[in-house]
Amino acid sequence: MNVKTNFKPNTKLEKYGVKAGYAFSYFLGTTILFGVLNWLDKMPQNWSYFNIMIITFSVIMWGAILKRLLK
């Protein structure tokens, strides 16, 4: 099936959409991880959503560093 699009590549709107989608995915993934860890009682009592955000952000940074090193 051939579908032709009339979109210009790399427009400002497309770049904004990619960044917004990435941020949405980050918060959705962090929320799901927080919910699962909370539901299974695997989180320390004094931890909050912010602690899970730090963990997921560090995993993302390690992935970006590894990607650059392997390039």
mmCIF file of the N, C-alpha and C atoms, coordinates in Angstrom:
data_MODEL
# 
_entry.id   MODEL 
# 
loop_
_atom_site.group_PDB 
_atom_site.id 
_atom_site.type_symbol 
_atom_site.label_atom_id 
_atom_site.label_alt_id 
_atom_site.label_comp_id 
_atom_site.label_asym_id 
_atom_site.label_entity_id 
_atom_site.label_seq_id 
_atom_site.pdbx_PDB_ins_code 
_atom_site.Cartn_x 
_atom_site.Cartn_y 
_atom_site.Cartn_z 
_atom_site.occupancy 
_atom_site.B_iso_or_equiv 
_atom_site.pdbx_formal_charge 
_atom_site.auth_seq_id 
_atom_site.auth_comp_id 
_atom_site.auth_asym_id 
_atom_site.auth_atom_id 
_atom_site.pdbx_PDB_model_num 
ATOM 1   N N  . MET A 1 1  ? 0.846  -1.175 0.000  1.00 0.00 ? 1  MET A N  1 
ATOM 2   C CA . MET A 1 1  ? 0.000  0.000  0.000  1.00 0.00 ? 1  MET A CA 1 
ATOM 3   C C  . MET A 1 1  ? 0.890  1.236  0.000  1.00 0.00 ? 1  MET A C  1 
ATOM 4   N N  . ASN A 1 2  ? 0.761  2.048  -0.989 1.00 0.00 ? 2  ASN A N  1 
ATOM 5   C CA . ASN A 1 2  ? 1.543  3.267  -1.113 1.00 0.00 ? 2  ASN A CA 1 
ATOM 6   C C  . ASN A 1 2  ? 0.752  4.453  -0.590 1.00 0.00 ? 2  ASN A C  1 
ATOM 7   N N  . VAL A 1 3  ? 1.278  5.070  0.448  1.00 0.00 ? 3  VAL A N  1 
ATOM 8   C CA . VAL A 1 3  ? 0.634  6.254  1.009  1.00 0.00 ? 3  VAL A CA 1 
ATOM 9   C C  . VAL A 1 3  ? 1.607  7.409  0.883  1.00 0.00 ? 3  VAL A C  1 
ATOM 10  N N  . LYS A 1 4  ? 1.184  8.443  0.174  1.00 0.00 ? 4  LYS A N  1 
ATOM 11  C CA . LYS A 1 4  ? 2.040  9.615  0.012  1.00 0.00 ? 4  LYS A CA 1 
ATOM 12  C C  . LYS A 1 4  ? 1.643  10.665 1.034  1.00 0.00 ? 4  LYS A C  1 
ATOM 13  N N  . THR A 1 5  ? 2.638  11.267 1.642  1.00 0.00 ? 5  THR A N  1 
ATOM 14  C CA . THR A 1 5  ? 2.374  12.332 2.607  1.00 0.00 ? 5  THR A CA 1 
ATOM 15  C C  . THR A 1 5  ? 2.910  13.643 2.060  1.00 0.00 ? 5  THR A C  1 
ATOM 16  N N  . ASN A 1 6  ? 2.302  14.710 2.478  1.00 0.00 ? 6  ASN A N  1 
ATOM 17  C CA . ASN A 1 6  ? 2.703  16.042 2.033  1.00 0.00 ? 6  ASN A CA 1 
ATOM 18  C C  . ASN A 1 6  ? 3.442  16.793 3.128  1.00 0.00 ? 6  ASN A C  1 
ATOM 19  N N  . PHE A 1 7  ? 4.013  16.071 4.088  1.00 0.00 ? 7  PHE A N  1 
ATOM 20  C CA . PHE A 1 7  ? 4.700  16.724 5.187  1.00 0.00 ? 7  PHE A CA 1 
ATOM 21  C C  . PHE A 1 7  ? 6.121  17.074 4.800  1.00 0.00 ? 7  PHE A C  1 
ATOM 22  N N  . LYS A 1 8  ? 6.559  18.234 5.243  1.00 0.00 ? 8  LYS A N  1 
ATOM 23  C CA . LYS A 1 8  ? 7.946  18.624 5.042  1.00 0.00 ? 8  LYS A CA 1 
ATOM 24  C C  . LYS A 1 8  ? 8.764  18.011 6.169  1.00 0.00 ? 8  LYS A C  1 
ATOM 25  N N  . PRO A 1 9  ? 9.898  17.431 5.857  1.00 0.00 ? 9  PRO A N  1 
ATOM 26  C CA . PRO A 1 9  ? 10.696 16.803 6.923  1.00 0.00 ? 9  PRO A CA 1 
ATOM 27  C C  . PRO A 1 9  ? 11.336 17.841 7.841  1.00 0.00 ? 9  PRO A C  1 
ATOM 28  N N  . ASN A 1 10 ? 11.445 17.480 9.108  1.00 0.00 ? 10 ASN A N  1 
ATOM 29  C CA . ASN A 1 10 ? 12.128 18.290 10.121 1.00 0.00 ? 10 ASN A CA 1 
ATOM 30  C C  . ASN A 1 10 ? 11.548 19.697 10.285 1.00 0.00 ? 10 ASN A C  1 
ATOM 31  N N  . THR A 1 11 ? 10.254 19.811 10.337 1.00 0.00 ? 11 THR A N  1 
ATOM 32  C CA . THR A 1 11 ? 9.652  21.108 10.609 1.00 0.00 ? 11 THR A CA 1 
ATOM 33  C C  . THR A 1 11 ? 9.688  21.360 12.112 1.00 0.00 ? 11 THR A C  1 
ATOM 34  N N  . LYS A 1 12 ? 9.434  22.586 12.510 1.00 0.00 ? 12 LYS A N  1 
ATOM 35  C CA . LYS A 1 12 ? 9.439  22.929 13.934 1.00 0.00 ? 12 LYS A CA 1 
ATOM 36  C C  . LYS A 1 12 ? 8.351  22.171 14.676 1.00 0.00 ? 12 LYS A C  1 
ATOM 37  N N  . LEU A 1 13 ? 7.213  22.006 14.039 1.00 0.00 ? 13 LEU A N  1 
ATOM 38  C CA . LEU A 1 13 ? 6.111  21.288 14.671 1.00 0.00 ? 13 LEU A CA 1 
ATOM 39  C C  . LEU A 1 13 ? 6.470  19.822 14.898 1.00 0.00 ? 13 LEU A C  1 
ATOM 40  N N  . GLU A 1 14 ? 7.163  19.240 13.951 1.00 0.00 ? 14 GLU A N  1 
ATOM 41  C CA . GLU A 1 14 ? 7.579  17.851 14.089 1.00 0.00 ? 14 GLU A CA 1 
ATOM 42  C C  . GLU A 1 14 ? 8.581  17.701 15.236 1.00 0.00 ? 14 GLU A C  1 
ATOM 43  N N  . LYS A 1 15 ? 9.527  18.605 15.345 1.00 0.00 ? 15 LYS A N  1 
ATOM 44  C CA . LYS A 1 15 ? 10.499 18.562 16.431 1.00 0.00 ? 15 LYS A CA 1 
ATOM 45  C C  . LYS A 1 15 ? 9.815  18.741 17.781 1.00 0.00 ? 15 LYS A C  1 
ATOM 46  N N  . TYR A 1 16 ? 8.814  19.633 17.840 1.00 0.00 ? 16 TYR A N  1 
ATOM 47  C CA . TYR A 1 16 ? 8.054  19.827 19.069 1.00 0.00 ? 16 TYR A CA 1 
ATOM 48  C C  . TYR A 1 16 ? 7.279  18.566 19.420 1.00 0.00 ? 16 TYR A C  1 
ATOM 49  N N  . GLY A 1 17 ? 6.705  17.935 18.415 1.00 0.00 ? 17 GLY A N  1 
ATOM 50  C CA . GLY A 1 17 ? 5.952  16.708 18.632 1.00 0.00 ? 17 GLY A CA 1 
ATOM 51  C C  . GLY A 1 17 ? 6.816  15.572 19.146 1.00 0.00 ? 17 GLY A C  1 
ATOM 52  N N  . VAL A 1 18 ? 8.023  15.469 18.631 1.00 0.00 ? 18 VAL A N  1 
ATOM 53  C CA . VAL A 1 18 ? 8.940  14.433 19.097 1.00 0.00 ? 18 VAL A CA 1 
ATOM 54  C C  . VAL A 1 18 ? 9.308  14.674 20.555 1.00 0.00 ? 18 VAL A C  1 
ATOM 55  N N  . LYS A 1 19 ? 9.604  15.909 20.909 1.00 0.00 ? 19 LYS A N  1 
ATOM 56  C CA . LYS A 1 19 ? 9.964  16.223 22.291 1.00 0.00 ? 19 LYS A CA 1 
ATOM 57  C C  . LYS A 1 19 ? 8.782  16.032 23.233 1.00 0.00 ? 19 LYS A C  1 
ATOM 58  N N  . ALA A 1 20 ? 7.597  16.435 22.806 1.00 0.00 ? 20 ALA A N  1 
ATOM 59  C CA . ALA A 1 20 ? 6.408  16.261 23.637 1.00 0.00 ? 20 ALA A CA 1 
ATOM 60  C C  . ALA A 1 20 ? 6.088  14.781 23.814 1.00 0.00 ? 20 ALA A C  1 
ATOM 61  N N  . GLY A 1 21 ? 6.235  14.001 22.756 1.00 0.00 ? 21 GLY A N  1 
ATOM 62  C CA . GLY A 1 21 ? 5.998  12.568 22.845 1.00 0.00 ? 21 GLY A CA 1 
ATOM 63  C C  . GLY A 1 21 ? 6.998  11.882 23.757 1.00 0.00 ? 21 GLY A C  1 
ATOM 64  N N  . TYR A 1 22 ? 8.238  12.313 23.700 1.00 0.00 ? 22 TYR A N  1 
ATOM 65  C CA . TYR A 1 22 ? 9.264  11.750 24.568 1.00 0.00 ? 22 TYR A CA 1 
ATOM 66  C C  . TYR A 1 22 ? 8.963  12.072 26.032 1.00 0.00 ? 22 TYR A C  1 
ATOM 67  N N  . ALA A 1 23 ? 8.578  13.309 26.309 1.00 0.00 ? 23 ALA A N  1 
ATOM 68  C CA . ALA A 1 23 ? 8.254  13.693 27.687 1.00 0.00 ? 23 ALA A CA 1 
ATOM 69  C C  . ALA A 1 23 ? 7.020  12.942 28.187 1.00 0.00 ? 23 ALA A C  1 
ATOM 70  N N  . PHE A 1 24 ? 6.002  12.805 27.341 1.00 0.00 ? 24 PHE A N  1 
ATOM 71  C CA . PHE A 1 24 ? 4.811  12.064 27.718 1.00 0.00 ? 24 PHE A CA 1 
ATOM 72  C C  . PHE A 1 24 ? 5.151  10.610 28.018 1.00 0.00 ? 24 PHE A C  1 
ATOM 73  N N  . SER A 1 25 ? 5.970  10.004 27.172 1.00 0.00 ? 25 SER A N  1 
ATOM 74  C CA . SER A 1 25 ? 6.369  8.611  27.382 1.00 0.00 ? 25 SER A CA 1 
ATOM 75  C C  . SER A 1 25 ? 7.178  8.459  28.667 1.00 0.00 ? 25 SER A C  1 
ATOM 76  N N  . TYR A 1 26 ? 8.036  9.427  28.944 1.00 0.00 ? 26 TYR A N  1 
ATOM 77  C CA . TYR A 1 26 ? 8.837  9.380  30.174 1.00 0.00 ? 26 TYR A CA 1 
ATOM 78  C C  . TYR A 1 26 ? 7.932  9.385  31.406 1.00 0.00 ? 26 TYR A C  1 
ATOM 79  N N  . PHE A 1 27 ? 6.993  10.321 31.447 1.00 0.00 ? 27 PHE A N  1 
ATOM 80  C CA . PHE A 1 27 ? 6.116  10.409 32.614 1.00 0.00 ? 27 PHE A CA 1 
ATOM 81  C C  . PHE A 1 27 ? 5.155  9.229  32.699 1.00 0.00 ? 27 PHE A C  1 
ATOM 82  N N  . LEU A 1 28 ? 4.705  8.729  31.572 1.00 0.00 ? 28 LEU A N  1 
ATOM 83  C CA . LEU A 1 28 ? 3.832  7.562  31.587 1.00 0.00 ? 28 LEU A CA 1 
ATOM 84  C C  . LEU A 1 28 ? 4.594  6.337  32.099 1.00 0.00 ? 28 LEU A C  1 
ATOM 85  N N  . GLY A 1 29 ? 5.803  6.128  31.601 1.00 0.00 ? 29 GLY A N  1 
ATOM 86  C CA . GLY A 1 29 ? 6.616  4.999  32.061 1.00 0.00 ? 29 GLY A CA 1 
ATOM 87  C C  . GLY A 1 29 ? 6.975  5.108  33.530 1.00 0.00 ? 29 GLY A C  1 
ATOM 88  N N  . THR A 1 30 ? 7.305  6.307  33.972 1.00 0.00 ? 30 THR A N  1 
ATOM 89  C CA . THR A 1 30 ? 7.641  6.523  35.373 1.00 0.00 ? 30 THR A CA 1 
ATOM 90  C C  . THR A 1 30 ? 6.424  6.279  36.264 1.00 0.00 ? 30 THR A C  1 
ATOM 91  N N  . THR A 1 31 ? 5.269  6.729  35.824 1.00 0.00 ? 31 THR A N  1 
ATOM 92  C CA . THR A 1 31 ? 4.037  6.523  36.594 1.00 0.00 ? 31 THR A CA 1 
ATOM 93  C C  . THR A 1 31 ? 3.690  5.046  36.691 1.00 0.00 ? 31 THR A C  1 
ATOM 94  N N  . ILE A 1 32 ? 3.831  4.317  35.593 1.00 0.00 ? 32 ILE A N  1 
ATOM 95  C CA . ILE A 1 32 ? 3.554  2.878  35.609 1.00 0.00 ? 32 ILE A CA 1 
ATOM 96  C C  . ILE A 1 32 ? 4.524  2.161  36.529 1.00 0.00 ? 32 ILE A C  1 
ATOM 97  N N  . LEU A 1 33 ? 5.818  2.494  36.434 1.00 0.00 ? 33 LEU A N  1 
ATOM 98  C CA . LEU A 1 33 ? 6.817  1.873  37.313 1.00 0.00 ? 33 LEU A CA 1 
ATOM 99  C C  . LEU A 1 33 ? 6.525  2.181  38.772 1.00 0.00 ? 33 LEU A C  1 
ATOM 100 N N  . PHE A 1 34 ? 6.183  3.428  39.078 1.00 0.00 ? 34 PHE A N  1 
ATOM 101 C CA . PHE A 1 34 ? 5.844  3.809  40.449 1.00 0.00 ? 34 PHE A CA 1 
ATOM 102 C C  . PHE A 1 34 ? 4.628  3.021  40.943 1.00 0.00 ? 34 PHE A C  1 
ATOM 103 N N  . GLY A 1 35 ? 3.617  2.909  40.107 1.00 0.00 ? 35 GLY A N  1 
ATOM 104 C CA . GLY A 1 35 ? 2.414  2.181  40.495 1.00 0.00 ? 35 GLY A CA 1 
ATOM 105 C C  . GLY A 1 35 ? 2.679  0.711  40.754 1.00 0.00 ? 35 GLY A C  1 
ATOM 106 N N  . VAL A 1 36 ? 3.466  0.086  39.894 1.00 0.00 ? 36 VAL A N  1 
ATOM 107 C CA . VAL A 1 36 ? 3.774  -1.340 40.062 1.00 0.00 ? 36 VAL A CA 1 
ATOM 108 C C  . VAL A 1 36 ? 4.607  -1.560 41.320 1.00 0.00 ? 36 VAL A C  1 
ATOM 109 N N  . LEU A 1 37 ? 5.639  -0.740 41.518 1.00 0.00 ? 37 LEU A N  1 
ATOM 110 C CA . LEU A 1 37 ? 6.469  -0.899 42.714 1.00 0.00 ? 37 LEU A CA 1 
ATOM 111 C C  . LEU A 1 37 ? 5.675  -0.633 43.983 1.00 0.00 ? 37 LEU A C  1 
ATOM 112 N N  . ASN A 1 38 ? 4.782  0.323  43.937 1.00 0.00 ? 38 ASN A N  1 
ATOM 113 C CA . ASN A 1 38 ? 3.946  0.638  45.090 1.00 0.00 ? 38 ASN A CA 1 
ATOM 114 C C  . ASN A 1 38 ? 2.954  -0.496 45.359 1.00 0.00 ? 38 ASN A C  1 
ATOM 115 N N  . TRP A 1 39 ? 2.357  -1.031 44.314 1.00 0.00 ? 39 TRP A N  1 
ATOM 116 C CA . TRP A 1 39 ? 1.376  -2.106 44.427 1.00 0.00 ? 39 TRP A CA 1 
ATOM 117 C C  . TRP A 1 39 ? 2.000  -3.388 44.973 1.00 0.00 ? 39 TRP A C  1 
ATOM 118 N N  . LEU A 1 40 ? 3.250  -3.664 44.577 1.00 0.00 ? 40 LEU A N  1 
ATOM 119 C CA . LEU A 1 40 ? 3.934  -4.870 45.033 1.00 0.00 ? 40 LEU A CA 1 
ATOM 120 C C  . LEU A 1 40 ? 4.680  -4.663 46.353 1.00 0.00 ? 40 LEU A C  1 
ATOM 121 N N  . ASP A 1 41 ? 4.584  -3.491 46.933 1.00 0.00 ? 41 ASP A N  1 
ATOM 122 C CA . ASP A 1 41 ? 5.290  -3.145 48.175 1.00 0.00 ? 41 ASP A CA 1 
ATOM 123 C C  . ASP A 1 41 ? 6.801  -3.366 48.066 1.00 0.00 ? 41 ASP A C  1 
ATOM 124 N N  . LYS A 1 42 ? 7.384  -2.963 46.979 1.00 0.00 ? 42 LYS A N  1 
ATOM 125 C CA . LYS A 1 42 ? 8.823  -3.120 46.751 1.00 0.00 ? 42 LYS A CA 1 
ATOM 126 C C  . LYS A 1 42 ? 9.586  -1.809 46.897 1.00 0.00 ? 42 LYS A C  1 
ATOM 127 N N  . MET A 1 43 ? 8.906  -0.754 47.313 1.00 0.00 ? 43 MET A N  1 
ATOM 128 C CA . MET A 1 43 ? 9.538  0.550  47.489 1.00 0.00 ? 43 MET A CA 1 
ATOM 129 C C  . MET A 1 43 ? 9.764  0.820  48.968 1.00 0.00 ? 43 MET A C  1 
ATOM 130 N N  . PRO A 1 44 ? 10.891 1.432  49.309 1.00 0.00 ? 44 PRO A N  1 
ATOM 131 C CA . PRO A 1 44 ? 11.075 1.847  50.701 1.00 0.00 ? 44 PRO A CA 1 
ATOM 132 C C  . PRO A 1 44 ? 9.979  2.836  51.116 1.00 0.00 ? 44 PRO A C  1 
ATOM 133 N N  . GLN A 1 45 ? 9.657  2.869  52.374 1.00 0.00 ? 45 GLN A N  1 
ATOM 134 C CA . GLN A 1 45 ? 8.553  3.692  52.879 1.00 0.00 ? 45 GLN A CA 1 
ATOM 135 C C  . GLN A 1 45 ? 8.746  5.187  52.631 1.00 0.00 ? 45 GLN A C  1 
ATOM 136 N N  . ASN A 1 46 ? 9.984  5.659  52.695 1.00 0.00 ? 46 ASN A N  1 
ATOM 137 C CA . ASN A 1 46 ? 10.215 7.102  52.585 1.00 0.00 ? 46 ASN A CA 1 
ATOM 138 C C  . ASN A 1 46 ? 10.437 7.564  51.141 1.00 0.00 ? 46 ASN A C  1 
ATOM 139 N N  . TRP A 1 47 ? 10.280 6.692  50.161 1.00 0.00 ? 47 TRP A N  1 
ATOM 140 C CA . TRP A 1 47 ? 10.448 7.085  48.760 1.00 0.00 ? 47 TRP A CA 1 
ATOM 141 C C  . TRP A 1 47 ? 9.173  7.692  48.213 1.00 0.00 ? 47 TRP A C  1 
ATOM 142 N N  . SER A 1 48 ? 9.355  8.563  47.225 1.00 0.00 ? 48 SER A N  1 
ATOM 143 C CA . SER A 1 48 ? 8.213  9.199  46.571 1.00 0.00 ? 48 SER A CA 1 
ATOM 144 C C  . SER A 1 48 ? 8.365  9.048  45.055 1.00 0.00 ? 48 SER A C  1 
ATOM 145 N N  . TYR A 1 49 ? 7.457  9.661  44.340 1.00 0.00 ? 49 TYR A N  1 
ATOM 146 C CA . TYR A 1 49 ? 7.482  9.657  42.879 1.00 0.00 ? 49 TYR A CA 1 
ATOM 147 C C  . TYR A 1 49 ? 8.784  10.272 42.362 1.00 0.00 ? 49 TYR A C  1 
ATOM 148 N N  . PHE A 1 50 ? 9.276  11.266 43.064 1.00 0.00 ? 50 PHE A N  1 
ATOM 149 C CA . PHE A 1 50 ? 10.503 11.949 42.655 1.00 0.00 ? 50 PHE A CA 1 
ATOM 150 C C  . PHE A 1 50 ? 11.699 10.991 42.631 1.00 0.00 ? 50 PHE A C  1 
ATOM 151 N N  . ASN A 1 51 ? 11.786 10.088 43.585 1.00 0.00 ? 51 ASN A N  1 
ATOM 152 C CA . ASN A 1 51 ? 12.873 9.114  43.606 1.00 0.00 ? 51 ASN A CA 1 
ATOM 153 C C  . ASN A 1 51 ? 12.822 8.195  42.381 1.00 0.00 ? 51 ASN A C  1 
ATOM 154 N N  . ILE A 1 52 ? 11.630 7.795  41.995 1.00 0.00 ? 52 ILE A N  1 
ATOM 155 C CA . ILE A 1 52 ? 11.479 6.950  40.808 1.00 0.00 ? 52 ILE A CA 1 
ATOM 156 C C  . ILE A 1 52 ? 11.829 7.744  39.552 1.00 0.00 ? 52 ILE A C  1 
ATOM 157 N N  . MET A 1 53 ? 11.498 9.035  39.540 1.00 0.00 ? 53 MET A N  1 
ATOM 158 C CA . MET A 1 53 ? 11.883 9.888  38.414 1.00 0.00 ? 53 MET A CA 1 
ATOM 159 C C  . MET A 1 53 ? 13.395 9.951  38.262 1.00 0.00 ? 53 MET A C  1 
ATOM 160 N N  . ILE A 1 54 ? 14.112 10.058 39.367 1.00 0.00 ? 54 ILE A N  1 
ATOM 161 C CA . ILE A 1 54 ? 15.573 10.105 39.329 1.00 0.00 ? 54 ILE A CA 1 
ATOM 162 C C  . ILE A 1 54 ? 16.135 8.801  38.777 1.00 0.00 ? 54 ILE A C  1 
ATOM 163 N N  . ILE A 1 55 ? 15.572 7.687  39.208 1.00 0.00 ? 55 ILE A N  1 
ATOM 164 C CA . ILE A 1 55 ? 16.048 6.379  38.733 1.00 0.00 ? 55 ILE A CA 1 
ATOM 165 C C  . ILE A 1 55 ? 15.807 6.232  37.232 1.00 0.00 ? 55 ILE A C  1 
ATOM 166 N N  . THR A 1 56 ? 14.603 6.554  36.763 1.00 0.00 ? 56 THR A N  1 
ATOM 167 C CA . THR A 1 56 ? 14.329 6.408  35.338 1.00 0.00 ? 56 THR A CA 1 
ATOM 168 C C  . THR A 1 56 ? 15.160 7.386  34.509 1.00 0.00 ? 56 THR A C  1 
ATOM 169 N N  . PHE A 1 57 ? 15.377 8.585  35.020 1.00 0.00 ? 57 PHE A N  1 
ATOM 170 C CA . PHE A 1 57 ? 16.206 9.549  34.298 1.00 0.00 ? 57 PHE A CA 1 
ATOM 171 C C  . PHE A 1 57 ? 17.654 9.071  34.202 1.00 0.00 ? 57 PHE A C  1 
ATOM 172 N N  . SER A 1 58 ? 18.169 8.465  35.277 1.00 0.00 ? 58 SER A N  1 
ATOM 173 C CA . SER A 1 58 ? 19.544 7.961  35.231 1.00 0.00 ? 58 SER A CA 1 
ATOM 174 C C  . SER A 1 58 ? 19.669 6.797  34.255 1.00 0.00 ? 58 SER A C  1 
ATOM 175 N N  . VAL A 1 59 ? 18.641 5.957  34.152 1.00 0.00 ? 59 VAL A N  1 
ATOM 176 C CA . VAL A 1 59 ? 18.670 4.868  33.169 1.00 0.00 ? 59 VAL A CA 1 
ATOM 177 C C  . VAL A 1 59 ? 18.690 5.440  31.754 1.00 0.00 ? 59 VAL A C  1 
ATOM 178 N N  . ILE A 1 60 ? 17.912 6.479  31.522 1.00 0.00 ? 60 ILE A N  1 
ATOM 179 C CA . ILE A 1 60 ? 17.896 7.122  30.206 1.00 0.00 ? 60 ILE A CA 1 
ATOM 180 C C  . ILE A 1 60 ? 19.259 7.732  29.884 1.00 0.00 ? 60 ILE A C  1 
ATOM 181 N N  . MET A 1 61 ? 19.875 8.388  30.863 1.00 0.00 ? 61 MET A N  1 
ATOM 182 C CA . MET A 1 61 ? 21.190 8.990  30.635 1.00 0.00 ? 61 MET A CA 1 
ATOM 183 C C  . MET A 1 61 ? 22.253 7.929  30.350 1.00 0.00 ? 61 MET A C  1 
ATOM 184 N N  . TRP A 1 62 ? 22.220 6.832  31.102 1.00 0.00 ? 62 TRP A N  1 
ATOM 185 C CA . TRP A 1 62 ? 23.176 5.748  30.844 1.00 0.00 ? 62 TRP A CA 1 
ATOM 186 C C  . TRP A 1 62 ? 22.977 5.186  29.437 1.00 0.00 ? 62 TRP A C  1 
ATOM 187 N N  . GLY A 1 63 ? 21.744 5.074  29.002 1.00 0.00 ? 63 GLY A N  1 
ATOM 188 C CA . GLY A 1 63 ? 21.466 4.590  27.646 1.00 0.00 ? 63 GLY A CA 1 
ATOM 189 C C  . GLY A 1 63 ? 21.993 5.544  26.593 1.00 0.00 ? 63 GLY A C  1 
ATOM 190 N N  . ALA A 1 64 ? 21.832 6.846  26.814 1.00 0.00 ? 64 ALA A N  1 
ATOM 191 C CA . ALA A 1 64 ? 22.332 7.839  25.858 1.00 0.00 ? 64 ALA A CA 1 
ATOM 192 C C  . ALA A 1 64 ? 23.860 7.831  25.807 1.00 0.00 ? 64 ALA A C  1 
ATOM 193 N N  . ILE A 1 65 ? 24.491 7.707  26.967 1.00 0.00 ? 65 ILE A N  1 
ATOM 194 C CA . ILE A 1 65 ? 25.965 7.641  27.019 1.00 0.00 ? 65 ILE A CA 1 
ATOM 195 C C  . ILE A 1 65 ? 26.459 6.405  26.299 1.00 0.00 ? 65 ILE A C  1 
ATOM 196 N N  . LEU A 1 66 ? 25.833 5.270  26.563 1.00 0.00 ? 66 LEU A N  1 
ATOM 197 C CA . LEU A 1 66 ? 26.228 4.027  25.914 1.00 0.00 ? 66 LEU A CA 1 
ATOM 198 C C  . LEU A 1 66 ? 26.028 4.094  24.398 1.00 0.00 ? 66 LEU A C  1 
ATOM 199 N N  . LYS A 1 67 ? 24.951 4.710  23.970 1.00 0.00 ? 67 LYS A N  1 
ATOM 200 C CA . LYS A 1 67 ? 24.691 4.872  22.553 1.00 0.00 ? 67 LYS A CA 1 
ATOM 201 C C  . LYS A 1 67 ? 25.779 5.699  21.868 1.00 0.00 ? 67 LYS A C  1 
ATOM 202 N N  . ARG A 1 68 ? 26.192 6.768  22.536 1.00 0.00 ? 68 ARG A N  1 
ATOM 203 C CA . ARG A 1 68 ? 27.263 7.617  21.966 1.00 0.00 ? 68 ARG A CA 1 
ATOM 204 C C  . ARG A 1 68 ? 28.601 6.900  21.952 1.00 0.00 ? 68 ARG A C  1 
ATOM 205 N N  . LEU A 1 69 ? 28.868 6.124  22.993 1.00 0.00 ? 69 LEU A N  1 
ATOM 206 C CA . LEU A 1 69 ? 30.132 5.396  23.033 1.00 0.00 ? 69 LEU A CA 1 
ATOM 207 C C  . LEU A 1 69 ? 30.213 4.313  21.968 1.00 0.00 ? 69 LEU A C  1 
ATOM 208 N N  . LEU A 1 70 ? 29.102 3.694  21.654 1.00 0.00 ? 70 LEU A N  1 
ATOM 209 C CA . LEU A 1 70 ? 29.081 2.612  20.671 1.00 0.00 ? 70 LEU A CA 1 
ATOM 210 C C  . LEU A 1 70 ? 28.976 3.093  19.243 1.00 0.00 ? 70 LEU A C  1 
ATOM 211 N N  . LYS A 1 71 ? 28.763 4.395  19.040 1.00 0.00 ? 71 LYS A N  1 
ATOM 212 C CA . LYS A 1 71 ? 28.618 4.951  17.696 1.00 0.00 ? 71 LYS A CA 1 
ATOM 213 C C  . LYS A 1 71 ? 29.891 4.917  16.923 1.00 0.00 ? 71 LYS A C  1 
# 
